[in-house]
């Protein structure tokens, strides 16, 4: 049932700008976890008295946990309240940060990083809250801002983490993340209203388990394939498990009455092609983080390395994140005027242009910063348009699950980028003294692939339905043709 308090919250959301700012801040805090430990990865074997092959789980565990949490939290948000799931996500982040901050060996650190990864569903949940509680005229800009936080936190996390790691004990990284999580949680409690939209029903445990099994097997094979060997028994078994799990998941989702992800909605043209574009765009976005930091840190004796520090490499990536946030208002204006399809296509063109320029300009810090700004601008536009396209094509009761699935598709793209770039960098090497380092052409190949991925996203987006200006409502802002109301239970 719907209470009068909830109705008031929806009709007059308290301090709209504050709601957007709080959700964007919380999104940045969660996305910081992606790059939090990167500056200390080379030192973790020493800190934890463990081999490097084991300490790599500090990143892998977060990736796997996020793949499970994102679709699950989206559906739980639709069922039990998105704000409630936002707070649970923050609690998991704080708990994981505290466990890691108190750790002195490998297992507690991996447990802490796993808990941090379980908070990854916060960003799509935040976008879904915005659809439910914000006035229509504010929605496009808010969605663009929240979606951009996924890249902003990752980009800003590098210089912040490098600075802390260079001048303080490594545990401080996790104390800081715990403190940020507490602040984010307190702000959500005080400012963000609960969404009144509920689906009700029971949770699809079979769908959650089968999808999670497939995702974990696939991402584990992708992330570890280069070290285990792509034709090794471990890798092939995991890929086979992933295939079987996905087939079982699809079979079950088409037969259950309350699926984790409604595949009938997922195959609608607008949803399907947006998700496909999200995968290849995720690849394009992440390629820069595989290239720029390494070029900055490689020694000048290579002939193309810039001999900089980890902190310098992080500072080079910082403009990428900042411009994603700054471009959000521009993205929303384009979406309001021409529809999110045009915004996504324009973003793809800008990203492809940035990588095309970058292939020939890897020779100085200012050139890398320039290319990062171009790519960040296009990525910010595209990331703001994707949730708008998804929400315009799904009923309000499916918003959390659909946005979470779209976020998952972007994450798959970044995982594939990491794996493919890792293979290229490992195969195309030169010897500098006793060490082997990637060649300049290896970085150029990665950037060319990223440009091609952006062009692929452009082509996929061209298959989306044309934008038609509707009369009113949230769908007007999101660029969709008005649909008949969908029944929903409100509390």
C-alpha positions in Angstrom: 0.0 0.0 0.0 1.0 3.6 -0.5 1.4 5.8 2.6 0.8 9.6 2.5 4.4 10.2 3.4 5.6 8.3 0.4 3.2 10.1 -1.8 4.4 13.4 -0.6 8.0 12.3 -1.1 7.3 11.5 -4.7 5.3 14.6 -5.5 7.7 16.9 -3.8 11.1 15.3 -3.5 13.1 17.1 -0.8 16.0 19.2 -2.2 16.2 17.7 -5.6 19.8 19.0 -6.1 20.8 17.5 -2.8 19.4 14.1 -3.7 21.4 14.1 -7.0 24.5 15.3 -5.2 24.3 12.6 -2.5 23.6 9.8 -4.9 26.5 10.9 -7.2 28.8 11.2 -4.3 27.9 7.7 -3.1 28.4 6.4 -6.7 31.9 7.9 -6.8 32.7 6.4 -3.4 31.7 2.9 -4.6 33.6 3.2 -7.9 36.7 4.3 -6.1 37.0 0.6 -5.0 37.8 -0.3 -8.6 41.2 1.4 -8.4 41.8 1.6 -4.7 44.5 -1.1 -4.5 46.2 -0.6 -7.9 49.1 1.5 -6.5 49.9 -1.1 -3.9 49.5 -4.3 -6.0 53.3 -4.5 -6.7 54.0 -4.3 -2.9 51.2 -6.6 -1.6 53.5 -9.8 -1.7 55.8 -8.0 0.6 53.0 -6.6 2.8 51.1 -9.9 3.1 54.0 -12.4 2.8 52.3 -14.1 -0.1 53.1 -14.8 -3.7 52.1 -12.3 -6.4 49.8 -14.9 -8.0 47.8 -15.0 -4.8 47.7 -11.3 -4.0 46.2 -10.7 -7.4 43.0 -11.9 -5.8 42.7 -8.5 -4.1 41.4 -7.3 -7.5 39.8 -10.5 -8.8 37.7 -11.0 -5.7 36.2 -7.5 -6.1 35.4 -8.1 -9.7 33.7 -11.4 -9.1 31.7 -10.1 -6.1 30.5 -7.1 -8.2 29.3 -9.4 -11.0 27.1 -11.2 -8.5 25.9 -8.2 -6.6 24.9 -5.9 -9.4 22.0 -7.9 -10.9 20.9 -9.3 -7.5 20.7 -5.9 -5.8 18.8 -4.5 -8.7 16.1 -7.0 -8.4 16.0 -6.8 -4.6 15.7 -3.0 -5.0 12.7 -3.4 -7.2 11.1 -5.8 -4.7 11.9 -4.3 -1.3 12.9 -0.7 -1.9 15.9 0.9 -3.7 16.9 3.2 -0.9 17.0 0.2 1.5 19.3 -1.7 -0.9 21.4 1.5 -1.3 22.0 1.5 2.5 22.8 -2.2 2.5 25.3 -1.7 -0.2 27.0 1.1 1.8 27.1 -1.1 4.9 28.8 -3.8 2.9 31.4 -1.3 1.6 32.1 0.0 5.1 32.4 -3.5 6.5 34.7 -4.6 3.8 36.9 -1.5 4.2 37.2 -2.2 8.0 38.1 -5.8 7.5 40.8 -4.8 5.0 42.0 -2.0 7.2 42.6 -4.4 10.0 44.1 -7.2 7.9 47.8 -8.2 7.9 47.5 -11.4 5.8 46.0 -12.4 2.5 42.7 -14.0 3.4 41.2 -11.1 5.5 42.2 -8.7 2.8 40.5 -10.8 0.1 37.4 -11.1 2.3 37.4 -7.3 2.7 37.8 -6.7 -1.0 34.9 -9.1 -1.7 32.6 -7.2 0.6 33.6 -4.0 -1.1 32.8 -5.5 -4.5 29.3 -6.5 -3.2 28.5 -2.7 -2.9 28.8 -2.3 -6.7 25.0 -2.4 -7.2 24.7 1.1 -5.7 25.2 3.0 -8.9 22.4 1.4 -11.0 20.2 1.5 -7.8 20.8 5.2 -7.5 19.8 5.8 -11.2 16.6 3.8 -10.5 15.8 5.9 -7.4 16.2 9.0 -9.6 13.6 7.8 -12.0 11.1 7.2 -9.2 11.5 10.3 -7.1 12.8 13.2 -9.2 10.7 15.6 -11.3 10.8 14.8 -15.0 12.6 18.0 -16.0 15.5 17.1 -13.7 15.9 13.5 -14.6 18.1 13.5 -17.7 20.8 15.6 -16.0 20.6 13.6 -12.8 20.9 10.3 -14.7 23.9 11.6 -16.6 25.6 12.7 -13.4 25.0 9.5 -11.6 26.1 7.3 -14.5 29.3 9.4 -14.9 30.2 8.6 -11.3 31.1 5.1 -12.4 34.0 6.4 -14.4 34.8 9.4 -12.2 35.5 7.4 -9.1 37.7 4.9 -11.0 39.7 7.7 -12.6 40.1 9.9 -9.5 40.9 6.8 -7.4 44.3 6.3 -9.0 45.9 9.6 -8.0 44.2 9.6 -4.6 45.3 6.1 -3.8 48.8 6.7 -5.1 49.2 9.8 -3.0 48.0 7.9 0.2 50.1 4.9 -0.6 53.2 7.0 -1.2 53.1 9.0 2.0 51.2 6.8 4.5 50.7 3.2 5.6 48.8 1.1 3.1 46.0 0.4 5.6 45.1 4.1 5.5 43.6 3.4 2.0 40.9 1.3 3.6 40.4 3.6 6.7 39.7 6.4 4.2 37.3 4.3 2.2 35.4 3.3 5.4 35.1 6.9 6.4 33.8 7.9 3.0 31.3 5.1 3.1 30.0 6.2 6.5 29.6 9.8 5.2 27.7 8.5 2.1 25.4 6.3 4.2 24.6 9.1 6.6 23.8 11.4 3.7 21.5 8.8 2.1 19.6 8.4 5.4 19.1 12.1 5.8 18.4 13.2 2.2 17.4 10.4 -0.2 13.7 9.4 -0.1 12.5 5.9 -0.6 11.1 4.9 -4.0 7.4 3.9 -3.7 7.6 1.5 -6.6 7.6 -2.2 -5.7 7.2 -5.4 -7.8 6.4 -7.6 -4.8 6.5 -11.4 -5.3 9.3 -13.7 -4.4 13.0 -13.6 -5.2 14.3 -15.7 -8.1 17.0 -17.7 -6.3 17.4 -20.2 -9.2 18.0 -17.3 -11.6 20.4 -15.5 -9.3 22.4 -18.7 -8.6 22.6 -19.7 -12.3 23.5 -16.2 -13.5 26.0 -15.7 -10.8 27.6 -19.1 -11.5 27.9 -18.2 -15.2 29.3 -14.7 -14.5 31.9 -15.9 -11.9 33.1 -18.7 -14.2 33.3 -16.4 -17.2 35.1 -13.5 -15.5 37.4 -15.9 -13.6 38.4 -17.5 -16.9 38.8 -14.0 -18.6 40.8 -12.5 -15.7 43.1 -15.5 -15.1 43.3 -16.9 -18.6 46.5 -15.1 -19.4 48.3 -16.5 -16.4 46.8 -20.0 -16.5 46.9 -20.3 -20.3 43.9 -19.8 -22.6 44.0 -23.5 -23.6 44.7 -24.8 -20.1 42.3 -27.2 -18.5 41.2 -24.7 -15.8 40.3 -22.0 -18.3 38.4 -24.4 -20.6 36.5 -26.0 -17.8 35.4 -22.5 -16.5 34.3 -21.4 -20.0 32.3 -24.6 -20.3 30.7 -24.1 -16.9 29.9 -20.5 -17.9 28.2 -21.6 -21.1 26.1 -24.3 -19.4 25.1 -21.9 -16.5 24.0 -19.2 -19.0 22.0 -21.6 -21.0 20.3 -22.9 -17.8 19.7 -19.4 -16.7 18.1 -18.4 -19.9 15.9 -21.5 -19.9 14.7 -20.8 -16.4 14.2 -17.1 -16.8 11.8 -17.7 -19.7 9.7 -20.1 -17.6 9.5 -18.5 -14.2 6.8 -15.9 -13.3 9.2 -13.6 -11.4 12.5 -13.7 -13.2 15.7 -12.1 -12.0 16.0 -10.4 -15.4 13.0 -10.4 -17.7 14.5 -11.7 -20.9 11.3 -10.8 -22.9 12.0 -7.2 -22.0 15.8 -7.6 -22.5 15.3 -8.7 -26.1 13.3 -5.6 -27.0 15.2 -3.7 -29.7 16.0 -0.7 -27.6 17.1 -2.7 -24.6 19.0 -5.3 -26.5 21.0 -2.9 -28.7 21.7 -0.6 -25.8 23.2 -3.5 -23.8 25.2 -4.7 -26.8 26.6 -1.2 -27.3 27.3 -1.0 -23.6 29.6 -4.1 -23.8 31.7 -2.7 -26.6 31.7 0.8 -25.1 32.9 -0.6 -21.8 35.8 -2.1 -23.7 36.6 1.3 -25.3 36.4 3.2 -22.0 38.7 0.9 -20.1 41.4 0.7 -22.8 42.8 4.1 -21.7 43.5 2.9 -18.2 45.5 0.0 -19.7 47.6 2.3 -21.8 48.2 5.7 -20.2 49.5 4.7 -16.8 52.0 2.3 -18.3 53.3 4.8 -20.9 53.8 7.4 -18.2 55.7 5.0 -15.9 57.9 3.1 -18.5 61.5 4.3 -18.5 62.6 6.9 -21.0 65.2 4.4 -22.3 62.4 2.6 -24.2 62.2 5.6 -26.5 58.5 6.2 -25.8 58.1 5.9 -22.0 57.9 9.1 -20.0 59.7 7.9 -16.8 57.0 9.2 -14.5 55.7 7.9 -11.1 52.5 6.1 -10.2 51.2 9.4 -8.8 52.0 11.1 -12.1 50.2 8.4 -14.0 47.2 8.8 -11.8 47.2 12.6 -12.3 47.2 12.0 -16.1 44.0 9.9 -15.7 42.3 12.4 -13.3 41.1 14.7 -16.1 39.3 11.7 -17.7 37.1 11.4 -14.6 36.7 15.2 -14.0 35.5 15.8 -17.6 33.0 13.0 -17.3 31.3 14.8 -14.5 31.5 18.2 -16.2 30.0 16.9 -19.4 26.9 15.6 -17.7 24.9 18.8 -18.2 25.8 18.9 -21.9 24.8 15.2 -22.2 21.4 15.9 -20.6 20.7 18.9 -22.9 21.4 16.9 -26.0 19.2 14.1 -24.6 16.4 16.5 -23.8 16.6 18.1 -27.3 17.3 15.1 -29.6 17.0 12.0 -27.5 19.5 9.6 -25.8 20.2 7.8 -29.1 21.8 10.9 -30.6 23.7 11.5 -27.3 25.1 7.9 -27.4 26.1 8.1 -31.0 27.8 11.4 -30.5 29.7 10.0 -27.5 30.9 7.1 -29.6 32.2 9.4 -32.4 34.1 11.5 -29.8 35.6 8.4 -28.1 36.7 7.0 -31.5 38.2 10.3 -32.5 40.1 10.5 -29.2 41.7 7.1 -29.6 42.4 7.8 -33.2 44.3 10.9 -32.2 45.9 9.0 -29.3 47.5 6.4 -31.6 49.9 9.1 -32.8 50.2 11.2 -29.7 51.8 9.2 -26.8 54.9 11.3 -26.5 54.3 13.8 -23.7 52.2 14.3 -20.6 50.2 17.1 -22.2 49.3 15.0 -25.2 48.1 12.1 -22.9 46.0 14.6 -20.9 44.5 16.0 -24.1 43.5 12.6 -25.3 42.1 11.6 -21.9 39.9 14.7 -21.9 38.5 13.9 -25.4 37.8 10.2 -24.4 36.4 11.3 -21.1 34.0 13.7 -22.8 32.7 11.1 -25.1 32.4 8.5 -22.4 30.5 10.9 -20.1 28.0 11.5 -22.9 27.5 7.8 -23.6 27.3 6.8 -20.0 24.6 9.4 -19.4 22.6 8.2 -22.4 22.6 4.4 -21.7 20.4 4.4 -18.6 18.0 6.9 -20.3 17.6 4.4 -23.2 17.1 1.5 -20.8 14.6 3.3 -18.6 12.6 4.6 -21.6 12.0 1.0 -22.7 11.2 -0.8 -19.4 8.3 -0.4 -17.0 9.0 1.4 -13.6 8.8 -1.9 -11.8 11.7 -3.3 -13.8 14.0 -0.2 -13.5 16.4 -1.5 -10.9 16.9 -4.9 -12.5 17.2 -3.4 -16.0 19.7 -0.7 -15.0 21.7 -3.2 -13.0 21.9 -5.5 -16.0 23.1 -2.7 -18.2 25.8 -1.8 -15.7 26.8 -5.5 -15.7 27.1 -5.3 -19.5 29.5 -2.4 -19.2 31.5 -4.3 -16.6 31.8 -7.2 -18.9 33.2 -4.9 -21.6 35.9 -3.6 -19.2 36.8 -7.2 -18.2 37.2 -8.2 -21.8 39.3 -5.1 -22.4 41.6 -6.0 -19.5 42.0 -9.6 -20.8 42.6 -8.7 -24.5 44.9 -5.8 -23.7 46.8 -8.1 -21.3 47.4 -10.6 -24.0 48.6 -7.9 -26.5 51.0 -6.4 -23.9 52.4 -9.8 -23.0 53.0 -10.8 -26.7 54.4 -7.6 -28.1 57.5 -6.9 -26.0 61.0 -5.6 -26.2 63.9 -6.3 -23.8 65.3 -3.4 -21.7 68.2 -4.8 -19.8 66.9 -7.9 -18.0 63.2 -6.8 -18.2 60.7 -7.3 -21.0 58.3 -4.3 -21.5 55.5 -3.8 -24.0 56.4 -2.1 -27.3 55.0 1.2 -28.4 53.1 -0.6 -31.2 51.4 -2.8 -28.5 49.8 0.4 -27.0 48.9 1.6 -30.5 47.1 -1.7 -31.2 45.1 -1.4 -28.0 44.0 2.1 -28.8 43.1 1.1 -32.4 41.0 -1.7 -31.0 39.3 0.8 -28.6 38.6 3.1 -31.5 37.1 0.2 -33.4 35.0 -0.7 -30.3 33.6 2.9 -30.2 32.7 2.6 -33.9 31.0 -0.7 -33.2 29.0 1.0 -30.5 28.0 3.7 -33.0 26.8 1.1 -35.5 24.9 -0.8 -32.8 23.3 2.4 -31.6 22.1 3.2 -35.1 19.7 0.2 -34.9 17.9 1.8 -31.9 14.4 3.2 -32.6 14.2 6.8 -33.7 13.5 9.5 -31.1 10.0 10.9 -31.2 9.1 13.8 -28.9 6.3 12.7 -26.5 3.9 14.9 -24.8 4.9 14.7 -21.2 6.2 12.7 -18.2 9.5 10.9 -17.4 9.5 9.2 -20.8 9.5 12.6 -22.4 12.8 13.4 -20.7 14.2 10.0 -21.5 13.4 10.2 -25.1 10.8 7.4 -25.4 7.4 7.0 -26.9 4.8 7.1 -24.1 3.7 3.7 -23.0 0.6 2.6 -21.2 0.9 2.7 -17.4 2.3 -0.4 -15.7 0.6 -1.6 -12.5 2.9 -1.5 -9.5 2.5 -2.0 -5.8 3.5 1.0 -3.7 4.4 1.1 -0.1 
